[in-house]
Amino acid sequence: MPPPPWLPPPPVPPSTKGRLGAAVTRLILTDFRCYASLRVIVEPRSVVLTGPNGAGKTNLLEALSFLAPGKGLRRAAIAEVARRGPGLTAAAGDGGWAVAARVSPVEGPPVDLGTGREPGPLDRPGSDRRVVRVDGEAASGQGVLGERLSVLWLTPDMDGLFRGGASDRRRFLDRLVTALDPDHASRANAYAHAQRERARLLREGRGTDAWLAGLEDAMARHGVALGAARRELVERLSASVSRAVGSFPRAGLALESEVDQWLAEGPALAAEDRLRDALASSRRRDAQVGGAAHGPHRDDLLVRHGPKDLPAGQASTGEQKAVLIALLLAQARVQAGTRTGAPLLLLDDVSAHLDEGRRSTLFEALDGLGVQAWVTGTDRQSFESWEKSAQFLRIEEASVVE
């Protein structure tokens, strides 16, 4: 039997009414990670999950992250998140799992979103694809999730974002863009598919000029669209994050990108022509070393710690965490005035590397933005300043307790 639903706390305080983003008010998990079954009912305001390490707090956030297109906050394979271990249900053991949520949108009535993997052999055709349902009806793809709910997250694994490779920052930037424009993900997939096919043909040496030109045309069209979307967001995000929020620092942003430079020098059609020509000219080189020497897959997001005027990767661990949170708050401010509204934020172990002052500033900023945030931590005392506006759940051994 699933655990009884956790009863919601008293009504939302007046200071947190008038929220600007969608919120999850009911969450149901089936055979997901450590959860055989779980049903949680909350109000459309921030939720704090406390409990010992290994109790299932991060797993619950991961389940919420699957309400957005993609692989979730751990970038896990679809069968990897299915429950394992003794006492499995009849449906478990063969990769089946489900996440269902009721979402209170920015406008209109509540909507029920569901996603997961149907039970069955892992090697059957289509077994690596997620099933998506909206109000009980099957949807054609994950993109519909992004149209209903915008989800962003911050995990301890991202603490090294500014010190790591460009691919991690590029993925982070694309997630921010997709939160505003769900079609960005499909354009990125189309670009990546054309890039892989071109690389395969060049490696095997059996692509005709016409075939390669077709793939390069697809890369040019989708690639410039990607570059333009990144360029627009960086400009909007720069204006937002250039203003300090309490004890969180200002930050400087720049997009290191060949396509971005072309877009600064002329129209998008001219940038497409330049990328098309560059790809055609680099076929011999690309055949020898692999990949592609030109294109938005080489972009990088450059971030500077504003007050210290140095690359964010050279700042202390605590300062880097503060800059990263400042970026998420800036993104929430950008989205608050759009159709999507402020995003649902998933903040795993967010209090690590933050002093008491910055924790209080963060909680005040989230309340002021009207964001529903799901936040985890082992110690409830770390969230003492949020007692009056957030709701608290205790997670123990994959169960919610009062």
Secondary structure by P-SEA (a helix, b strand, c coil): ccccccccccccccccccccbbbbcbbbbcccccccbbbbbbcccbbbbbbcccccaaaaaaaaaacccccccccccccccccccccccccccccccbbbbbbbcccccbbbbbbbbcccccccccccbbbbbccccccccaaaaaacbbbbbccccccccccccaaaaaaaaaaaaaaaccaaaaaaaaaaaaaaaaaaaaaaccccaaaaaaaaaaaaaaaaaaaaaaaaaaaaaaaaaccccccbbbbbbbbbcaaaaaaaaccaaaaaaaaaaaaaaaaaaaaaccccccccccbbbbbcccccccccccccaaaaaaaaaaaaaaaaaaaccccccccbbbbccccccccaaaaaaaaaaaaaaccccccccccccccccccccbbbbbbccccccc
